[in-house]
């Protein structure tokens, strides 16, 4: 593995580690969407949580590195939440997680 690839792999693992620490993934339920129509407001979303401004900046940088666009950050329980919205982005983030879990049993390393 080249140095550039291994560095990108480290960054990918760091982003996924933030997700596994206390992240959240929500997928829309197509059946509820069919039956409830516009009343069903749930969509596709990932939430990454930063404990401080330094982590927030690092998460934003990691998201940009891998081409993810985050929504407006908000504070919840004295922590900053960075949401990622949209079916395509959620599926791509999920694929990123799965690519790491297939390549390694331990995501932390």
Protein Blocks (a to p, Z undefined) as FASTA:
>chain_A
ZZklmmmmmmmmmmmmmmmmmpccddddfklmmmnmmmlmbdcddddddfbfklmmmmmm
mmmmnopacdddddeehiacdddedjklmmmmmmmmmmmmmmpcblkZZ
